[in-house]
Amino acid sequence: MSNSDYIKLPNLSNYWVPFTANRQFKAMPRLFKAAKGNYYTTIDDREILDGTAGLWCTPAGHGREEIASAVGKQLLTLDYAPAFQSSHPLAFEAANRVAEYMPAGLDRIFFTNSGSESADTALKIALAYHRVCGNPLRNKLIGRERGYHGVNFGGIAVGGIAGNRKAFGNGLAGVDHIRHPLDIAKNAFTKGVPEDGGIALANEFEQRILTLHDPSTIAALIVEPMQGSAGVIIPPTGYLKRLREICDKYGILLIFDEVITGFGRLGTKWGADYFGVTPDILTCAKGLTNGVVPMGAVAVKREIYDAFMEKSPAGAIELPHGYTYSAIPIACAAAIATLDIFSTEQLENRAAGLSAYFEQAAHSLKGLPMVKDIRNIGLVAGIEFEPIAGKAGAFAFATYLKCYELGLHVRYTGDIIAISPPLTIEKLEIDRIFNTLADAIKFVASQGEAGLNASNYLKNEQQWAEQ
């Protein structure tokens, strides 16, 4: 821990921190003041290894001068151009570059400002597509248990995390869910993609829509190739391919939410590439600009775009949807610069080359106290802990805090710690991540009940908050 006696904190009162227990956070604030490469610098000048690429969003590492230069230059050239009824050349250049990076056929690009907006945009495109094709009764949407598709009303409706929607009452109607593919009883401590149960699990989708719905009323199925926010849930072999076959059989659009799995995270450009399955619509954000400027994108198959162009009345707005900041010039500049980095440094191949080493390091945690399961794919790992009755997530949160004390930033979600470092990570840093995590797990477990008490961690941060 830091030995700093005094740190002047900003006024913490006004900012309502998202997805955070605000009272707890403001009693022990974790504040970064700088970032470079694979590291953050805290307000007391400690170096923190970034084990999560921010929020899965800085695959090229922090402080990339190429992106900063492109954004700064663009700000002084064209800071903003109206997004409706006019545009600017860089928007089309960015769309061309993103289309080139996409799986074959997904070459019509709609820009948004986040993964949440991308998910809602994809759902709206799916509904509007069936309507413009003369099938307005295809108005149901299917998501998946433990799925995460952002926090807008469409996304939380098809998402399968109850805590993200229980506070907001009735949401989007006409939504159902299929079962998530995690089966720890069969596949605990699997290295990579599980072999068992994929086809049977996907077949449940067909059985459910036949039993509970007329398939001709379903517009789209939306899934993440790998479910990240719910704790690194990896689909078994054949699962996604079978979902693709079922969607084709019944005329249902398949949407892949690749906000987390895109841009090299699995060792390929997209999860679609990793699993060999091409969706009809693909959403992305985060790594699109290396997390520097908010930006998302929705890629659709050309035939979907063409249906809007060919079947809408002449002179009509084909899709009445968009955002003030869609394709804002600085975001386009950041996206192009980021794609240049991926092209030059071949970060997807780099991730693929490190994945076996990363896998071995992650599974070295097997046998530690409380570790129930370890899951990994590409440069992603999820470590799930045994649940504690009446204290859901307490062990994982305490482990997260201890890691922070030890100079490592990880992400906790429920009873799971997720690791997803920048793709620029080095082997020695991978060792540091999992050695530190092992030390944190053993420390928390050794403290018994006291180890679950968050106030026993980050004493300096608590002292600063009191001053």
N, C-alpha and C positions, 0 to 999 in steps of 0.2 A: 504493500500500500504506500501511498505518497506520505512523505513526512512534512508536507507543507502545513504551516500553522494557520495561515490565513489566505483565503481566496475570496475575492469580492464577486458575489454572484449577481447576475442581472435580476431585476424585479421579476419574480416568478408568478406573480398574481394573475396577470391578464391572459396569458396564453393557455388555452384549453388543449392539452396535449392529446392527440388522437390515439385510440386503441391503447390507452394507458390508464392505470390506477393513479389518478392525478395527485391525490393526497399523499399516497405512498411515495410517488416519484419526487414530489417537491420536498419531501422530508429527507431524501437522499439522492439529489439530482445527478444524473450521469450526463455530463456535457462535454461535447467535442468542440475544439476550436480550430482544428486544421486536419488535413488528410493528404497523404502522398503515397503513391504506390499501393502497398497492401496494408497500410497502417493509418490509424487515427492518432491524433494528439489530443489529450484531454486538457481541460482548463488548468490543470496543475502540471502540465508538461510531461505527463506519462505517455509512453508509447503503447498503443493498444492494437494488437494484430486483428485485422478485420476477418473474422471467420464466416461472415455472411454476405459479403459483397454489398454492404449497406443493407437494404431490404431486397436482396436478390438482384440489385439493379446496377452494379458497377462491375461488370465482367472484365473490363479492360483496366481495372485498378483506378486509383484516385489521382486527381491532379494532372490529367493528361493535357499537356500544353497544346497539342494539336486541336483539341476540342475547344479549349478556352480561347485560343487565337481565332478560330473560325467564328465562334459566337461573338467575341468582342468586335471583330471586323464587321460582322453582319449588323450589329447594333448601330454602328456608325454609318452604315450604308442604307439599309432599309429596316427600321425597327419594327414596323407593323404595316400590313396591307389588309384591307377588308377581305374577309373570308367568303362573303356572300356576293355573288354577281360580279366579282372580280377576283384576281389572284396575283401571283408573282411567279417569275420563272423558277425560283428555287423550289417551290412546292412541287412542280412537275419533275424537276431533277431528282428530288428526294423520293417521289413516288416511283420513278424509274429504277432508282437504286434499290429501294425496298423490294420492288417486284422481282428484280434480278436475284435477290437473296432468298426469295420465297421458294417453296417447292413448286415444281413445274405446274403451270395452269392457274396458280393463284396470283394473277397479275393485274388485278384491279384494286386500287388501294384507296381507302377512306381514312383520313387522318383524324385522330381524337387527341385528348390531352392526358389520358391515363388508362390503366388497365380496366378500371371500373367503367369508364366511358366506352372503351372498346367492347366490353362484354355487352353493355346495353345496346350499343350500335349494332353489333352482330345479331342480337335477338330481334331488333326492329327490322333489320334487313331481311331476316328469315321470314318474319310475318308478312312484310310488305311484298316480298318476292312471290309468295304463294297467292297473295291477293291480286297482284298484277298479272299473274298467270291464270287467273280465273278460278282460284281455289280458296275463297275466303274462309271456308270452314276448317282449313288447316291453321288453327290458331292456338294449339296447345304446345307447350314447351316442356321438355324433359331435362332435368338436371340429375345430379348424383349426390348421394349421401356423402357428407364431409367434403363436398366440392366447395371451392372458393372462386367466385367470379366478381370480386370487387364489392363495393358497398352501396351502389345505387339500387333503386327498387327492383329493377329487373335482375340485377346480379345477385341480390340477396334472396330473391324468389327462387331462382334456379339453383342457387348455392345450397349446400346441405349442412351448414353450420348453424345450429339453432340459436346460439348466443348472438349471432350477428343480426338476427331479425326479431327476437322475442320482444324487444323493447318498442317496436315500431308498429304493432298492430297488424291489421290485414294488409297484405301486400298485393302483388300481381296475381290475378286469378288465372286459372287454366294451366297450372304447373303441377308436375308430378316428378318423382325421383326414383332412380334405380339404386340398387345396393352398391356400396363402395367395394373395391376389390381386395381390401386388406384382410388376410386370414392368418393371424399369428399362430393359431393352433397347428396349421399345416406348414407355414412358411417362415417360422421364426428364424432369425439369423441367416436368411438367404443372402448370398452374395450376388448382387445384380438382380436380374429379372427372375421372379419365381417361375417355376415350371408348371405348377399344379393349379388346375381349376379355372383357367382363363376362358375356355370355350363354354363350359357349363355356366359360368357366371354371366357371360355375355348373352347366352341364350335366355337367361331370366328376363332380359330386356324385352325380347320378342314375346315371351310368355305373358309378361305384365301388360304390354300394350294390347295384346289380343284379348286378354281377360278383362282389363279395366277400361280400355279405350278402343274406339274404332281407329285403326292406324291411319286412315285417311283424314283424321282430324289433327294429326300431330305435325307441327311445322318443323321442329328441330330438336335434336339431342345435343347438349353442350357438355363436354368433359374436358378435363385437363389430362394430357398424356401421362403426366405424373402429378399427383396431387401434392402440392408443396406446402401450402399454408396450414393444412390439416395434419401435417406431420410426416411428410415424405412417404406417400403411399404409391407403390409401384405396381402397375398392372401385370398380371401373369402373362406368359407367352400365349399369343393368339387372341387375346382378349379384344384389343382394339381392332384388329383385322375382322373379327367376327362382328363387332358393332358396325363396322363399315358395310359389311355384307347385308346386315339386317336393315340398315338405313336405305341402302340401294333397293332392296326388295320392296320396301313400302313407300318409297318416294320421300323419305324424311331427310332433311338436310343435317349433315354432321358438322358441328362446330368444335374446333379445338381451341381451347384457351391456353395459349403458349406464352403468357406474360412471364412466367417463371422458366419454362422449359426452352424458350427460344434463345438465340444468340449464344450457342455453344455450351450451355449448361450441361447437357448430356453427352458432350463430345461430338455432336453434330450440330448443324445450323439450327435444326428444329427437332422437337420430339417426333413430328411427323416423319422426318428422315430416319430417326433412330429406330422407330417401330415399323417403318415401311408402309405407312398408311397416310393417304392424302385426304384431308377433310374438304368440305365444300367451302367453309369459311374458317379463317384463322385469325385469332386476335393476338396482339402483342403490345408491349410498352416497355417499361423499365430499361432493359439493355439497349433499346433502340437508340437512345441518346447517352448511354452509359450513366443514366441517372442524373445528368447535368441539367437538363431542361425538361419539364413535364411534356411528354408526347406519347401517344399511342397510335396504333394503326390497326385497321381491319382489312385483311386481304380476302377477296372473293374470287371464285372461279369466273372466267370470262363469260360463260353462258348465263350466270346470274346477272352480271352487269348488263349484258346484251338484252336480257329479257326486259329490264327496266327501260332501256333505250328504245326498244322496238315496240313495246306494248303500251307505253304511256302516250297520252294525247300530244300532238305536236305543240311545242311551246310550253308544255307543262313542266313543273319541277318534278323530276322523276322520283326523287327521294326527299321528302320534306323533313330534313334532319341535318344537324351540323352544330358547330360551336364557334363562338367568336374567335377562339384561338386555334381553330383547326389549321394546321400547316403554318403556324406563325413563323416568320422568317428565321428567328434565332433557333427554333427547334429543328427546322429543316437543315440549317447549317450544322447543328450538333449531330444530327442523324447521319448526314453525309460524312462528316469527320469520323464518327464512330465506325461506320461501315468501311471507311478507308483503313482504319486501324485493324479491323478484323481481316481485311484482305491482305494487308502487309504482314501482319504478325501471325496469321493463321491460328487464331486463338481456339477455334473449334478443334483443330488437330492437336494443339497443345493440351487441351483438356482431355482429349481421348488418350493421349500418351501418358498422362498422369493418373488416369482413372484406376488402373490396377494398383498402383502404389497407394493411392488414396483409399481404395477399398480395404487393402491390408491394414492400413493404419486405423481405419474406422473399426474394423472387427477385432482389433487388439483390445477393445474395451469389453469384449465378451467375458463374462465371469466376474465383473466388478459388482459391488453391492448395488442392488435395486435395478440393475439393467435387465429389462424384460425382452427387448428385441433391438436389433440393429438392422437398418435397411440402407441400401446404397445403390446409386446409379450415376454414372458420369462423375461430376464433382459435386455430388449431393449425398449427404448422409443424415439419417434420422436415428436418434438414440431414444428409445422409449423406456420409461421407468415403470416399475410396479406401482399401481395406484395405491394411495393411502386413503382409507375411509375418512370422509369428512374433510379432507385436505387436498382436493384435486389440484394438481399443478404445483403444490408447495415445494416438492423436492426439485422439480425442474427449475423453478424460479430461484431457489436458493443456489442451485448449481450455476445458473446464469450469473447471479451476483458474485459468487466466488470466482468464476472465470474472469469477470471484470476486474476484481481485485488483483488477479494474477496476470493481467495484461492481455486478455483475450475477449473479443466480443463474439458472442454466440446468440442464437435466437431460441427463445423457448415458446412453446405453444402447447397448452395443456400439460400433459405429463411427458412431453417430448422436447428434446433439444435438437435443433436443426443446424447443420453445418453446410455452407454453400459459399466457399471463399471466392475471391476474384480468380479468373482463369489465368492470371499472371502469377499465381502462387508458386512458390518453390518447394522442393521436397523437404528441405529443412524446416520450412514454415508449416508444412503439413504435419511433420513430426511434432512441432511445437503445439499446434492446435490440439492434437489428440493426447499428447502427454499432459498438457495443461488441463484438458477436460477430464482426464483420468484422475489427476490430483484433486480437482474440484469435487468430483463424484465421491472419491474416498474420504475427503474431508467432511463433506456434508453428512455422509452416512455415519461417520465416526462420532458426530456430535449428538446423535440421537434426536430427541424432541427439540433441543435447542438449535440444531442444525436447520430446522424448518422455519425458524423465526427470522424474518427478513431484517429486523432491526439489529441483528447480530453481525451484519455485514456493512461495508462501506462507512466505517465510523468517521472518516475524514469528511465525506460528503454530508453526513448528518451534522457534523460540527459546523460546516460552512452554512448550512441551511438555517442553523440556529442563530448565527451572528447577525 
